[in-house]
Amino acid sequence: MRTAQGFKKILLATDGSDQSQGALGVTMTVAHASEARVRVAHVWNLELHHRHGHWDVEVRNEAQRLADAAVGQLLTAGVPAEREILRADDDHVADAIVAAAKNFAADLVVVGSRGVSDWQSMTQHTVRHQLVCDLDCPLLIVRDRVASKSDSQRVLLALAGGDEIAPSVRAAVAAASAPGSAVLVLHVAQTKIGSDGFVFDEVAETEATMSRAVRLFNEAGVAVEALVAHRRPVAETVAEAAETWNADIIVIGSSRMRDIGTQVLGSVSHHLLRTTGRPILIAQGMRA
């Protein structure tokens, strides 16, 4: 018997861009499947930006119009929704979103990402970087427009191990809460160099990681496939598996994402964000 529980309160941070429209589409699918309530948070930027010789000014009425349009689409799809206008300058956009998520008691935040450019400079505190570091609930990053589809989702969980297993599984279970959803757990086996110079796989650790993950999925009533890969690089392996399996969402653990906060340029997550256009769900702060 299926006992999987989905997300119940989703905060969608939007600015009316194409990426935000993609995030709206994914939010609609996830919320409809989970019977979740959505709050559309539009950040009204208090600053003026000079771009290409023209003043780009967002007035409050325009912010309200964009937020109302998103709420209207959600309501039409049968998803309970409301809007909130947030005020912030450039340096405090993420702070405003984090505060709104806490006030709403959101168990998922969804944002649209403009792609690689947001992550190229590891020394700048970009909005999504700050959200990864400061949110205490999962974060779903959507880069591209996503075509509307049925509620059921194909969820690929790229699993590391250790403390990541339980929250990552819970996030994947929530993403796959709709009937007909499928989950693939992918673990890229770790390799180590022994004292004799030979490279070997951590077989016992891999088996323990996969066994625990499968057991947790079974306890949640979610059918799961398991796959162990033995080649590198990890991000490309995950992206290729997601493409081959036609995943709708990729779930990864929070510790890998926090590599971005510590400016580890070679982090798996940084490369994955550059390698795939599929939505990526970071399983941080996933409540039991």
C-alpha positions in Angstrom: 0.0 0.0 0.0 1.4 3.4 -1.0 2.0 5.7 2.0 4.2 8.3 0.3 3.5 11.9 1.4 4.2 14.8 -0.8 5.0 18.5 -0.2 2.2 20.4 1.4 3.2 24.1 1.4 5.2 25.3 -1.5 6.8 28.8 -1.9 7.3 29.8 -5.6 9.8 32.6 -5.9 9.1 34.3 -9.3 10.0 37.3 -11.3 8.0 36.7 -14.5 11.0 35.5 -16.5 11.0 32.5 -18.9 12.8 30.6 -16.2 10.1 31.5 -13.7 7.5 30.3 -16.1 9.3 26.9 -16.1 9.4 26.9 -12.3 5.6 27.7 -12.3 5.0 24.7 -14.5 6.9 22.3 -12.3 5.3 23.8 -9.2 1.9 23.2 -10.7 2.7 19.6 -11.3 4.2 18.9 -7.9 1.5 20.8 -6.0 -1.4 19.2 -7.9 0.1 15.7 -7.2 0.7 16.5 -3.5 -2.5 18.5 -3.0 -0.3 21.3 -1.8 -1.0 25.0 -1.2 1.3 27.4 -3.1 2.3 31.0 -2.2 3.7 32.9 -5.1 6.3 35.3 -3.8 7.3 38.0 -6.2 10.3 40.1 -5.1 9.7 43.8 -5.9 13.2 45.2 -6.4 13.6 48.6 -4.7 16.6 49.5 -6.8 16.9 50.9 -10.3 19.1 49.2 -12.8 20.7 50.8 -15.8 20.9 48.2 -18.6 22.0 48.9 -22.1 21.3 52.6 -21.8 17.7 52.2 -20.6 16.3 52.5 -17.1 14.6 49.2 -16.2 12.0 50.1 -13.5 9.6 47.6 -12.0 6.6 49.3 -10.5 4.5 47.8 -7.8 1.5 47.4 -10.1 3.6 45.3 -12.5 4.8 43.1 -9.7 1.2 42.5 -8.6 0.2 41.7 -12.1 2.9 39.2 -12.6 2.2 37.5 -9.3 -1.6 37.5 -9.9 -1.0 35.9 -13.3 0.9 33.1 -11.8 -1.7 32.6 -9.1 -4.4 32.6 -11.7 -2.7 29.8 -13.6 -2.4 27.7 -10.4 -6.0 28.3 -9.5 -7.1 27.3 -13.0 -5.2 24.0 -12.5 -7.0 23.4 -9.3 -4.1 24.3 -7.0 -4.9 26.5 -4.0 -2.7 29.6 -4.3 -2.1 33.1 -3.0 0.3 35.9 -3.7 2.8 37.9 -1.7 4.9 40.9 -2.8 8.3 41.0 -1.2 10.4 44.2 -1.0 14.2 43.9 -1.2 17.2 45.5 -2.7 19.8 43.6 -4.8 21.7 42.4 -1.8 18.7 41.1 0.2 16.6 39.2 -2.4 17.6 35.8 -0.9 17.0 37.1 2.6 13.5 38.1 1.6 12.7 34.7 0.1 14.1 32.8 3.1 12.0 34.9 5.5 8.9 34.4 3.3 9.6 30.6 3.3 9.8 30.6 7.1 6.7 32.7 7.6 4.8 30.4 5.3 6.3 27.3 6.9 7.1 26.1 3.4 8.3 22.6 3.0 9.6 23.3 -0.5 10.9 26.4 -2.3 10.9 26.6 -6.1 13.0 29.0 -8.1 13.8 29.6 -11.7 17.5 29.7 -12.6 19.0 31.6 -15.5 21.5 28.9 -15.9 25.3 28.7 -15.8 25.8 32.5 -15.4 24.2 32.4 -12.0 26.9 29.9 -10.8 30.0 31.1 -12.7 31.4 33.4 -10.1 31.9 31.4 -6.9 32.9 34.5 -5.0 29.7 36.4 -5.5 26.7 35.7 -3.2 24.1 35.0 -5.9 20.5 34.5 -4.9 20.5 30.8 -5.5 23.8 30.4 -3.7 22.4 32.1 -0.6 19.2 30.1 -0.8 21.2 26.8 -0.8 23.0 28.0 2.3 20.2 29.6 4.3 17.0 27.7 3.6 15.9 25.0 6.1 13.7 23.2 3.6 14.3 21.6 0.1 15.1 23.8 -2.8 14.0 23.0 -6.4 15.9 24.8 -9.1 14.3 24.9 -12.5 16.4 26.1 -15.5 14.2 25.6 -18.5 10.6 25.8 -19.5 9.0 22.4 -18.7 6.1 21.1 -20.8 3.0 20.3 -18.8 2.4 16.7 -18.2 0.6 14.2 -15.9 1.1 14.4 -12.1 3.2 11.2 -12.1 7.0 11.9 -12.0 10.1 10.0 -12.9 12.5 10.9 -10.1 16.2 10.1 -10.2 17.9 10.2 -6.8 21.7 10.7 -7.1 22.7 9.2 -3.8 26.0 9.7 -2.0 25.7 8.1 1.4 26.1 8.6 5.1 23.8 11.3 6.6 22.4 12.2 3.2 20.5 9.0 2.7 17.4 9.6 4.9 16.7 13.2 3.9 17.4 12.5 0.2 15.0 9.5 0.2 12.3 11.6 1.9 12.7 14.3 -0.7 12.5 11.8 -3.5 9.5 10.2 -1.9 7.7 13.6 -1.7 8.6 14.3 -5.3 7.2 10.9 -6.4 4.0 11.0 -4.3 1.6 10.9 -7.2 0.3 7.4 -8.3 2.2 6.1 -11.3 5.5 7.8 -10.3 8.8 6.0 -10.6 12.1 6.3 -8.7 15.6 5.4 -9.8 18.3 5.4 -7.1 21.7 6.0 -8.7 24.9 5.6 -6.7 28.3 6.3 -8.3 30.6 3.9 -6.4 33.5 5.5 -4.6 37.0 4.4 -5.4 40.1 4.5 -3.2 43.7 3.9 -3.7 45.2 1.2 -1.4 48.6 1.1 0.1 49.7 -1.1 -2.7 48.7 1.5 -5.3 45.7 -0.4 -6.6 42.3 1.3 -7.1 39.4 -0.5 -5.5 35.7 0.1 -5.0 34.2 0.4 -1.6 31.9 -2.5 -2.2 30.6 -2.9 1.4 29.8 0.8 1.7 28.0 0.8 -1.6 25.9 -2.2 -0.7 25.0 -0.7 2.7 24.1 2.6 1.1 21.8 1.1 -1.5 20.3 -1.4 0.8 19.3 1.3 3.3 17.9 3.5 0.6 15.8 0.8 -0.9 14.5 -0.2 2.5 13.4 3.4 3.2 11.6 3.6 -0.1 9.8 0.3 0.6 8.8 1.5 4.0 7.3 4.6 2.3 5.4 2.4 -0.1 7.3 3.6 -3.2 8.6 1.1 -5.8 12.2 1.8 -6.7 14.9 0.7 -9.1 18.5 0.7 -8.1 21.6 1.3 -10.2 25.3 1.4 -9.3 27.7 3.1 -11.7 31.4 2.6 -11.6 32.7 5.4 -13.7 33.6 9.0 -13.5 33.0 12.0 -13.6 30.0 11.8 -11.3 28.0 14.8 -12.6 28.2 13.6 -16.2 27.2 10.1 -15.1 24.2 11.4 -13.3 23.2 13.7 -16.2 23.5 10.9 -18.7 21.5 8.5 -16.5 18.8 11.2 -16.2 18.7 11.6 -20.0 18.6 7.9 -20.7 16.0 7.2 -18.0 14.0 10.3 -19.0 13.9 11.7 -15.5 11.6 14.6 -14.7 13.5 15.6 -11.5 17.0 14.9 -10.2 17.3 14.8 -6.4 20.7 15.4 -4.8 21.8 15.7 -1.2 22.4 19.0 0.5 26.1 18.5 1.4 27.0 18.3 -2.2 25.2 21.6 -2.9 26.9 23.2 0.1 30.2 22.7 -1.7 29.1 25.7 -3.7 29.1 27.7 -0.5 32.6 26.7 0.3 33.7 27.5 -3.2 34.8 24.0 -4.2 34.8 24.6 -7.9 35.0 20.9 -8.7 31.9 20.0 -6.7 29.5 17.5 -8.2 26.6 19.8 -7.8 28.2 22.7 -9.6 29.0 20.5 -12.6 25.6 19.0 -12.6 23.9 22.4 -12.7 26.0 23.1 -15.8 25.5 19.7 -17.4 21.7 19.2 -17.3 18.7 21.4 -17.9 16.5 19.1 -15.8 15.0 20.4 -12.5 17.3 19.7 -9.6 15.8 19.2 -6.1 18.3 19.8 -3.2 17.2 17.6 -0.3 18.2 20.0 2.5 16.1 20.3 5.7 13.7 17.6 4.6 11.5 17.0 7.6 10.8 13.5 8.8 
